[in-house]
Amino acid sequence: MTKNIDVELIGIQKKFGPNVVVDNFNLQIEQGECISFLGPSGCGKTTTLNMIAGFLEPDQGDLLIKGKRMNGVSSNKRQLGMVFQTYSLFPHMTVFENVAYGLKLRKTPKPEMTKRVNAVLELVKLPHVADRYPKQLSGGQRQRIAIARALVTEPSLLLLDEPLSNLDAKLREELRDELKRLQQEIGVTTIFVTHDQEEALYLSSRIVVLDHGKVEQIGTPWDIYNRPASEFVHTFIGKSNRMQGTVERTGGSTVQLKTDAGFALQADSRDMSFADGEAVSIYVRPEKISISDGTPAAEGSNQVKGTVKSTSFLGAYTECEVEVGPYTIAVRIQTGQQMILFTEGQPVTLVWKPEDVFVFSRKGKGQ
């Protein structure tokens, strides 16, 4: 089946002076996708978004929207809707006037304008604030009005530049749910820029992970979290326990490892290629570890003994910090899943499966 490609980036590069901030960016975005650009500050995600929007020009490469080359085409001719970190609402205009602004510039007839503004205010569940001014709205309401203003012109592409970053945690969660509902309901192709991993995992059909202007990995949220292409991707997405060690033996379905503290571990090979004796970093996520007061592990599992350092109840889960030799290993116990209460100084056994171990070469080759 032929794919409908809404946006295509081909070899995009952008420099500021001698600094390359986006390097050889290649991406195809299908119609109706919600793609997140995810990475730390300075990774190039907002610069790339600004090139797609037409606020910046690439130094090299081609940018296509709906199959048409957009290099040199002004922003107002790209049929885009954009929502920024700040609400960017006109304080002297009512909500209705703010939302209608883009339609007014397009000389939309008044009856059509009224119909579309009312419809989009219904969509963001704020029809009752049409006559209010921005200062009379909460932060979450203002951001929803900014989204309504971007949607009212019926753009072919919606660009979101960290639209939730200025909201408190509860509002961020609520508006994140709203964004997902709106994107699925309208089906508009969406590019979402964020440094928040949870937002990207929740909202995206695919995630582009960036670091220092380079694409580290493009994949579904499941792939990014469970099959990271590099050590950077693994450590940037979610929390993980890190140990250092060497490869003792390869071959078959597992890799035999020994940590620098002398613990023997094994990892699922996953087609990884290591040399015997190679120095590696070893990772296991807190939620993949089970903790007990001495229950024997199943055959083939990794098992280490340690002492509880601290416990923290965090609502959905309790996090235990366990001292295992020189390492402090975090373990997450889902609330209601394991009712044993662990106390500081208690000896415990930690167990995890070989397939839950991630191994990366310390020579700089991600595996």
URSULFEN-V160217 format. One record per residue. N is the residue number from 1. SS is DSSP state (A for helix, B for strand, O for the rest). BURIAL is I if it has 16 or more other ideal C-beta (glycine too) atoms within 10 Angstrom, else O. Layout:
n=N ss=SS burial=BURIAL
n=N ss=SS burial=BURIAL
This chain:
n=1 ss=O burial=O
n=2 ss=O burial=O
n=3 ss=O burial=O
n=4 ss=O burial=O
n=5 ss=B burial=I
n=6 ss=B burial=I
n=7 ss=B burial=I
n=8 ss=B burial=I
n=9 ss=B burial=I
n=10 ss=B burial=I
n=11 ss=B burial=O
n=12 ss=B burial=I
n=13 ss=B burial=I
n=14 ss=B burial=I
n=15 ss=B burial=O
n=16 ss=B burial=O
n=17 ss=O burial=O
n=18 ss=O burial=O
n=19 ss=B burial=O
n=20 ss=B burial=I
n=21 ss=B burial=I
n=22 ss=B burial=I
n=23 ss=B burial=I
n=24 ss=B burial=O
n=25 ss=B burial=I
n=26 ss=B burial=O
n=27 ss=B burial=I
n=28 ss=B burial=O
n=29 ss=B burial=I
n=30 ss=B burial=O
n=31 ss=O burial=O
n=32 ss=O burial=O
n=33 ss=O burial=I
n=34 ss=B burial=I
n=35 ss=B burial=I
n=36 ss=B burial=I
n=37 ss=B burial=I
n=38 ss=B burial=I
n=39 ss=O burial=I
n=40 ss=O burial=O
n=41 ss=O burial=O
n=42 ss=O burial=O
n=43 ss=O burial=I
n=44 ss=O burial=I
n=45 ss=A burial=I
n=46 ss=A burial=I
n=47 ss=A burial=I
n=48 ss=A burial=I
n=49 ss=A burial=I
n=50 ss=A burial=I
n=51 ss=A burial=I
n=52 ss=A burial=I
n=53 ss=A burial=I
n=54 ss=O burial=I
n=55 ss=O burial=O
n=56 ss=O burial=I
n=57 ss=O burial=O
n=58 ss=O burial=I
n=59 ss=O burial=O
n=60 ss=B burial=O
n=61 ss=B burial=I
n=62 ss=B burial=O
n=63 ss=B burial=I
n=64 ss=B burial=I
n=65 ss=B burial=I
n=66 ss=O burial=I
n=67 ss=O burial=O
n=68 ss=B burial=O
n=69 ss=B burial=O
n=70 ss=O burial=I
n=71 ss=O burial=O
n=72 ss=O burial=O
n=73 ss=O burial=O
n=74 ss=O burial=O
n=75 ss=A burial=O
n=76 ss=A burial=O
n=77 ss=A burial=O
n=78 ss=O burial=I
n=79 ss=O burial=O
n=80 ss=B burial=I
n=81 ss=B burial=I
n=82 ss=B burial=I
n=83 ss=B burial=I
n=84 ss=O burial=O
n=85 ss=O burial=O
n=86 ss=O burial=O
n=87 ss=O burial=I
n=88 ss=O burial=O
n=89 ss=O burial=I
n=90 ss=O burial=O
n=91 ss=O burial=O
n=92 ss=O burial=O
n=93 ss=O burial=O
n=94 ss=B burial=I
n=95 ss=A burial=I
n=96 ss=A burial=I
n=97 ss=A burial=I
n=98 ss=A burial=I
n=99 ss=A burial=I
n=100 ss=A burial=I
n=101 ss=A burial=I
n=102 ss=A burial=I
n=103 ss=A burial=I
n=104 ss=A burial=O
n=105 ss=A burial=O
n=106 ss=O burial=O
n=107 ss=O burial=O
n=108 ss=O burial=I
n=109 ss=O burial=O
n=110 ss=A burial=O
n=111 ss=A burial=O
n=112 ss=A burial=O
n=113 ss=A burial=I
n=114 ss=A burial=O
n=115 ss=A burial=O
n=116 ss=A burial=I
n=117 ss=A burial=I
n=118 ss=A burial=O
n=119 ss=A burial=O
n=120 ss=A burial=I
n=121 ss=A burial=I
n=122 ss=A burial=O
n=123 ss=A burial=I
n=124 ss=O burial=I
n=125 ss=O burial=O
n=126 ss=O burial=I
n=127 ss=A burial=O
n=128 ss=A burial=O
n=129 ss=A burial=I
n=130 ss=O burial=I
n=131 ss=O burial=O
n=132 ss=O burial=O
n=133 ss=B burial=I
n=134 ss=A burial=I
n=135 ss=A burial=O
n=136 ss=A burial=O
n=137 ss=O burial=I
n=138 ss=O burial=O
n=139 ss=A burial=O
n=140 ss=A burial=I
n=141 ss=A burial=I
n=142 ss=A burial=I
n=143 ss=A burial=I
n=144 ss=A burial=I
n=145 ss=A burial=I
n=146 ss=A burial=I
n=147 ss=A burial=I
n=148 ss=A burial=I
n=149 ss=A burial=I
n=150 ss=A burial=I
n=151 ss=A burial=I
n=152 ss=O burial=I
n=153 ss=O burial=I
n=154 ss=O burial=O
n=155 ss=O burial=I
n=156 ss=O burial=I
n=157 ss=B burial=I
n=158 ss=B burial=I
n=159 ss=B burial=I
n=160 ss=B burial=I
n=161 ss=B burial=I
n=162 ss=O burial=I
n=163 ss=O burial=I
n=164 ss=O burial=I
n=165 ss=O burial=O
n=166 ss=O burial=O
n=167 ss=O burial=I
n=168 ss=O burial=O
n=169 ss=A burial=O
n=170 ss=A burial=O
n=171 ss=A burial=I
n=172 ss=A burial=I
n=173 ss=A burial=O
n=174 ss=A burial=O
n=175 ss=A burial=I
n=176 ss=A burial=I
n=177 ss=A burial=O
n=178 ss=A burial=I
n=179 ss=A burial=I
n=180 ss=A burial=O
n=181 ss=A burial=O
n=182 ss=A burial=I
n=183 ss=A burial=I
n=184 ss=A burial=O
n=185 ss=A burial=O
n=186 ss=A burial=O
n=187 ss=O burial=O
n=188 ss=O burial=I
n=189 ss=B burial=I
n=190 ss=B burial=I
n=191 ss=B burial=I
n=192 ss=B burial=I
n=193 ss=B burial=I
n=194 ss=B burial=I
n=195 ss=O burial=I
n=196 ss=O burial=I
n=197 ss=A burial=I
n=198 ss=A burial=O
n=199 ss=A burial=I
n=200 ss=A burial=I
n=201 ss=A burial=I
n=202 ss=A burial=O
n=203 ss=A burial=I
n=204 ss=O burial=I
n=205 ss=O burial=O
n=206 ss=B burial=I
n=207 ss=B burial=I
n=208 ss=B burial=I
n=209 ss=B burial=I
n=210 ss=B burial=I
n=211 ss=B burial=I
n=212 ss=O burial=I
n=213 ss=O burial=I
n=214 ss=B burial=I
n=215 ss=B burial=I
n=216 ss=B burial=I
n=217 ss=B burial=I
n=218 ss=B burial=I
n=219 ss=B burial=I
n=220 ss=O burial=O
n=221 ss=A burial=I
n=222 ss=A burial=O
n=223 ss=A burial=O
n=224 ss=A burial=I
n=225 ss=A burial=I
n=226 ss=A burial=O
n=227 ss=O burial=O
n=228 ss=O burial=I
n=229 ss=O burial=I
n=230 ss=O burial=I
n=231 ss=A burial=I
n=232 ss=A burial=I
n=233 ss=A burial=I
n=234 ss=A burial=I
n=235 ss=A burial=I
n=236 ss=A burial=I
n=237 ss=O burial=I
n=238 ss=O burial=O
n=239 ss=O burial=O
n=240 ss=O burial=I
n=241 ss=B burial=I
n=242 ss=B burial=O
n=243 ss=B burial=I
n=244 ss=B burial=O
n=245 ss=B burial=I
n=246 ss=B burial=I
n=247 ss=B burial=I
n=248 ss=B burial=O
n=249 ss=B burial=O
n=250 ss=O burial=I
n=251 ss=O burial=O
n=252 ss=O burial=O
n=253 ss=O burial=O
n=254 ss=B burial=I
n=255 ss=B burial=I
n=256 ss=B burial=I
n=257 ss=B burial=I
n=258 ss=B burial=O
n=259 ss=B burial=I
n=260 ss=O burial=O
n=261 ss=O burial=O
n=262 ss=O burial=O
n=263 ss=O burial=I
n=264 ss=B burial=O
n=265 ss=B burial=I
n=266 ss=B burial=I
n=267 ss=B burial=I
n=268 ss=B burial=I
n=269 ss=O burial=I
n=270 ss=O burial=O
n=271 ss=O burial=O
n=272 ss=O burial=I
n=273 ss=O burial=O
n=274 ss=O burial=I
n=275 ss=O burial=O
n=276 ss=O burial=O
n=277 ss=O burial=O
n=278 ss=O burial=I
n=279 ss=B burial=O
n=280 ss=B burial=I
n=281 ss=B burial=I
n=282 ss=B burial=I
n=283 ss=B burial=I
n=284 ss=B burial=I
n=285 ss=O burial=I
n=286 ss=A burial=I
n=287 ss=A burial=I
n=288 ss=A burial=I
n=289 ss=O burial=I
n=290 ss=B burial=I
n=291 ss=B burial=I
n=292 ss=B burial=O
n=293 ss=O burial=O
n=294 ss=O burial=O
n=295 ss=O burial=O
n=296 ss=O burial=O
n=297 ss=O burial=I
n=298 ss=O burial=O
n=299 ss=O burial=O
n=300 ss=O burial=O
n=301 ss=O burial=O
n=302 ss=B burial=I
n=303 ss=B burial=I
n=304 ss=B burial=I
n=305 ss=B burial=O
n=306 ss=B burial=I
n=307 ss=B burial=O
n=308 ss=B burial=I
n=309 ss=B burial=O
n=310 ss=B burial=O
n=311 ss=B burial=I
n=312 ss=B burial=O
n=313 ss=B burial=O
n=314 ss=O burial=O
n=315 ss=O burial=O
n=316 ss=O burial=O
n=317 ss=B burial=I
n=318 ss=B burial=I
n=319 ss=B burial=I
n=320 ss=B burial=I
n=321 ss=B burial=I
n=322 ss=B burial=I
n=323 ss=B burial=O
n=324 ss=B burial=I
n=325 ss=O burial=O
n=326 ss=O burial=O
n=327 ss=B burial=I
n=328 ss=B burial=O
n=329 ss=B burial=I
n=330 ss=B burial=I
n=331 ss=B burial=I
n=332 ss=B burial=I
n=333 ss=B burial=I
n=334 ss=B burial=O
n=335 ss=O burial=O
n=336 ss=O burial=O
n=337 ss=O burial=O
n=338 ss=O burial=O
n=339 ss=O burial=O
n=340 ss=O burial=O
n=341 ss=O burial=O
n=342 ss=O burial=I
n=343 ss=O burial=O
n=344 ss=O burial=O
n=345 ss=O burial=O
n=346 ss=O burial=I
n=347 ss=B burial=O
n=348 ss=B burial=I
n=349 ss=B burial=I
n=350 ss=B burial=I
n=351 ss=B burial=I
n=352 ss=B burial=I
n=353 ss=O burial=I
n=354 ss=A burial=I
n=355 ss=A burial=O
n=356 ss=A burial=I
n=357 ss=B burial=I
n=358 ss=B burial=I
n=359 ss=B burial=I
n=360 ss=B burial=I
n=361 ss=B burial=I
n=362 ss=O burial=O
n=363 ss=O burial=O
n=364 ss=O burial=O
n=365 ss=O burial=O
n=366 ss=O burial=I
n=367 ss=O burial=I
